Amino acid sequence: MKRIAIVTDSAASVPPELAREVGLEIVPIGIQIDNQFLREGIDITPEEFYRQLENKENITTSQPSPGDFLDVYNRLVGKAKEIISIHITSKQSGTVQVAELLKAHVPIRITVVDSESASMGQGFIALAAARAALLGKSREEILEVIKRVQEKAAVFVAVPTLKYLARSGKVSRLQAMLASLLTIKPILGVRDGLVQAVDKKRSYGQALQRILDLVEERFPTEKLTIAVLHSNALEMAEEFKQKVEERLGCAQVFIAEMGASLAVHGGQGMLGIAACALDSSL
């Protein structure tokens, strides 16, 4: 029996093979299309999601259903003595609150953690916690690992169009129209638990270059593990990965597809970087 099991949600964008390596359990977030609730990666494929995103206006994401949470938690009862459940920032989603409400209905201890991040910023935290759990570390030790990784992880994403940000209400349609006329491309990052614009450039190429600058400014000397993020743009991500490897001091670089929780706001074609300074204790 495991001492501690680690759970996260699909907003973390963790590649399935990495999750399997460390025994990380993932609860699917919800996707609402015309008032129909679908589970990311289970009831709808990424290809179908992007097709619907192109053709329909009424698409949003939501926290996982209580039933999906309980399915994962109860499956771990008898396999682990306790659970640490790490989720997308509570300032952007109600997932943390749902987990807090449900833990009283599970017969083993559950500690719910607000990652205060999203995409692979959250993913790096969950993966580090899962590695620590495999090493047999205690709850307190794993929570300390989580705290350290929170301080050493950053996410930056370039958005090629403001169409979806306008649709989701993140910017007004007038602002989007004016920005499009000026070909302004925003760069999103996570600050204080909020996904928000941290910079902007006049072209998408300049925005991608600025992302590299932002990572260097944030981590001037550290050796990094980097996830090159994309939304339905694998070929572009592979090209960007080469630039990342040439420019940044990386111990490891891999490609991860962003989940629907970001894609509903930026559409397909987004590229970004999630960077994490190495934790020598793992």
C-alpha positions in Angstrom: 0.0 0.0 0.0 1.2 3.5 -0.9 1.8 5.9 2.0 0.5 8.8 0.0 -1.3 9.1 -3.4 -1.2 12.3 -5.5 -4.2 13.5 -7.4 -4.5 16.5 -9.8 -6.9 17.6 -12.6 -6.5 17.6 -16.3 -6.0 21.4 -16.4 -2.4 20.6 -15.4 -1.7 19.4 -19.0 0.6 16.6 -17.7 1.5 14.2 -20.6 -0.1 10.8 -19.9 3.3 9.0 -20.0 4.7 11.3 -17.3 1.7 10.8 -15.1 2.0 7.0 -15.5 5.7 7.0 -14.6 5.0 8.5 -11.2 1.5 7.1 -10.5 -0.2 10.5 -10.7 -4.0 10.3 -10.7 -5.8 12.8 -12.9 -9.5 14.0 -12.6 -11.0 15.2 -15.8 -12.2 18.8 -15.9 -15.6 19.5 -17.4 -16.3 21.0 -20.8 -19.7 22.6 -21.4 -20.9 22.7 -25.0 -24.5 23.9 -25.5 -25.3 23.0 -21.9 -23.9 19.5 -22.4 -21.3 18.4 -19.8 -18.4 16.5 -21.2 -15.3 15.2 -19.5 -12.0 16.3 -21.0 -10.2 13.4 -22.7 -12.9 10.9 -21.9 -16.2 12.1 -23.5 -14.5 14.3 -26.1 -11.2 14.1 -27.9 -8.9 17.1 -28.4 -9.7 17.1 -32.1 -13.4 17.2 -31.5 -13.0 19.9 -28.9 -11.1 22.2 -31.3 -13.6 21.5 -34.0 -16.5 22.5 -31.7 -14.5 25.5 -30.5 -14.2 26.8 -34.1 -17.9 26.3 -34.8 -19.7 27.2 -31.6 -19.7 30.2 -29.3 -21.2 28.6 -26.2 -18.2 26.6 -25.0 -16.8 26.9 -21.4 -14.9 24.8 -19.0 -15.9 23.9 -15.4 -14.5 22.1 -12.4 -14.6 18.2 -12.5 -17.9 16.7 -11.5 -18.3 15.5 -7.8 -18.8 12.0 -9.2 -15.5 12.0 -11.1 -13.7 13.3 -8.0 -15.2 10.6 -5.8 -14.4 7.9 -8.4 -10.7 8.7 -8.2 -10.6 9.2 -4.5 -12.5 6.0 -3.7 -10.4 4.0 -6.1 -7.4 5.0 -4.0 -9.0 3.9 -0.8 -7.2 0.6 0.1 -4.3 1.5 -2.2 -3.0 4.5 -0.2 -3.1 5.7 3.4 -3.9 9.2 2.4 -4.2 11.6 -0.5 -2.8 15.0 -1.5 -5.0 16.6 -4.1 -3.4 19.4 -6.1 -5.5 21.6 -8.3 -5.7 24.6 -10.7 -5.6 28.0 -9.1 -8.7 28.7 -7.1 -8.8 32.3 -8.5 -9.7 30.8 -11.9 -11.7 27.7 -11.0 -13.9 26.2 -8.3 -12.0 22.9 -8.5 -10.2 23.4 -5.1 -13.5 24.2 -3.4 -15.2 21.0 -4.8 -12.3 18.9 -3.6 -12.5 20.5 -0.1 -16.2 19.7 0.1 -15.8 16.1 -1.1 -12.9 15.0 1.1 -15.3 14.6 4.1 -17.0 11.8 2.1 -13.8 9.7 1.7 -12.6 7.4 4.5 -8.9 8.4 4.3 -7.3 11.7 4.9 -7.2 14.1 2.0 -5.1 17.3 1.9 -6.3 19.7 -0.8 -3.6 22.1 -2.2 -4.3 25.2 -4.4 -1.4 25.1 -6.9 -2.0 28.9 -7.5 -1.0 28.0 -11.1 -2.3 26.4 -14.3 -1.3 24.2 -17.2 2.2 22.7 -16.6 2.9 25.2 -13.9 0.4 23.2 -11.9 1.7 20.0 -13.6 5.3 20.5 -12.4 4.0 20.8 -8.9 1.9 17.6 -9.2 4.8 15.7 -10.7 7.2 16.8 -8.1 4.7 15.8 -5.3 4.2 12.4 -7.0 8.0 11.8 -7.2 8.3 12.7 -3.5 5.5 10.3 -2.7 7.2 7.5 -4.6 10.3 8.2 -2.4 8.2 7.6 0.7 8.3 11.1 1.9 5.8 12.2 4.6 2.8 14.6 4.1 4.8 17.5 5.6 7.8 16.8 3.4 5.7 16.6 0.3 3.9 19.9 1.1 7.4 21.4 1.5 8.3 20.1 -1.9 5.1 21.6 -3.3 5.9 25.0 -1.8 9.4 25.0 -3.3 8.2 24.1 -6.7 5.5 26.8 -6.6 8.2 29.3 -6.0 10.4 27.9 -8.9 7.8 27.4 -11.7 6.5 29.9 -14.3 4.2 29.8 -17.3 4.1 32.1 -20.3 1.9 31.6 -23.3 1.6 33.6 -26.6 -1.9 34.0 -27.9 -2.2 34.3 -31.7 -5.7 35.8 -31.8 -8.0 37.7 -29.4 -11.1 36.1 -30.9 -11.5 33.6 -28.0 -10.5 36.0 -25.2 -13.3 38.3 -26.5 -15.7 35.5 -26.7 -15.0 34.4 -23.1 -15.3 38.0 -21.9 -11.6 38.3 -20.9 -11.3 41.3 -23.2 -14.1 43.3 -24.8 -15.0 42.8 -28.5 -14.0 46.4 -29.2 -10.6 45.9 -27.6 -10.1 42.7 -29.5 -11.1 44.4 -32.8 -8.7 47.3 -32.2 -5.9 45.0 -31.1 -6.4 42.8 -34.2 -6.1 45.9 -36.4 -2.8 46.6 -34.8 -1.9 42.9 -34.9 -1.2 42.9 -31.2 -0.4 39.5 -29.7 -0.8 39.2 -25.9 1.4 37.1 -23.7 -0.3 35.4 -20.8 1.3 34.4 -17.5 0.3 33.4 -14.0 0.7 36.1 -11.3 -0.7 35.8 -7.8 -2.8 32.8 -8.9 -4.4 34.7 -11.8 -3.9 34.0 -15.5 -3.4 37.5 -17.0 -1.6 39.4 -19.7 2.0 40.1 -18.8 3.2 41.7 -22.0 2.2 42.1 -25.7 4.0 42.3 -29.0 3.1 43.4 -32.6 3.7 40.0 -34.1 3.4 36.4 -33.0 7.1 35.8 -33.7 8.0 38.7 -31.5 5.7 37.3 -28.8 7.5 34.0 -28.9 10.8 35.7 -28.7 9.6 37.7 -25.7 8.6 34.5 -23.9 12.2 33.3 -24.2 13.3 36.6 -22.7 10.8 36.3 -19.8 12.0 32.9 -18.9 15.6 34.1 -18.9 14.7 37.1 -16.8 12.8 34.9 -14.3 15.6 32.2 -14.2 18.9 33.9 -15.0 21.2 31.1 -13.7 19.1 28.0 -12.9 19.1 24.8 -14.9 15.5 24.3 -16.0 13.1 21.6 -16.9 10.8 23.0 -19.6 7.5 22.0 -21.1 6.9 23.5 -24.5 3.1 24.1 -24.5 0.8 24.1 -27.5 -2.9 24.1 -28.3 -3.4 21.8 -31.3 -0.2 23.0 -32.9 2.3 20.1 -32.6 4.5 21.0 -35.6 4.9 24.6 -34.4 5.7 23.3 -30.9 8.4 21.0 -32.3 10.0 24.0 -34.1 9.7 26.2 -31.0 11.3 23.4 -28.9 14.4 23.6 -31.0 14.7 27.4 -30.3 14.1 26.7 -26.6 16.9 24.1 -26.5 19.3 26.5 -28.3 18.5 29.5 -26.2 17.8 28.3 -22.6 19.9 26.2 -20.3 17.7 23.1 -20.1 18.2 19.8 -18.3 15.1 18.5 -20.0 12.6 19.7 -22.6 9.4 18.0 -23.6 6.2 18.9 -25.4 2.8 19.1 -23.6 -0.6 20.0 -25.0 -2.5 22.6 -23.1 -5.8 21.6 -21.7 -9.2 23.0 -22.5 -9.1 25.3 -19.5 -6.6 27.5 -21.4 -7.6 26.7 -25.0 -11.2 28.1 -24.5 -9.6 31.5 -23.9 -6.9 31.4 -26.6 -8.0 28.9 -29.2 -5.7 26.7 -31.3 -2.3 27.7 -32.3 -1.1 29.0 -28.9 2.5 28.3 -27.9 4.1 28.7 -24.6 6.7 27.6 -22.0 6.3 26.2 -18.5 9.6 26.3 -16.8 10.7 24.9 -13.5 14.1 25.1 -11.8 15.4 21.7 -10.8 14.7 20.5 -7.2 17.9 18.7 -6.2 16.1 16.7 -3.5 14.1 14.7 -6.1 
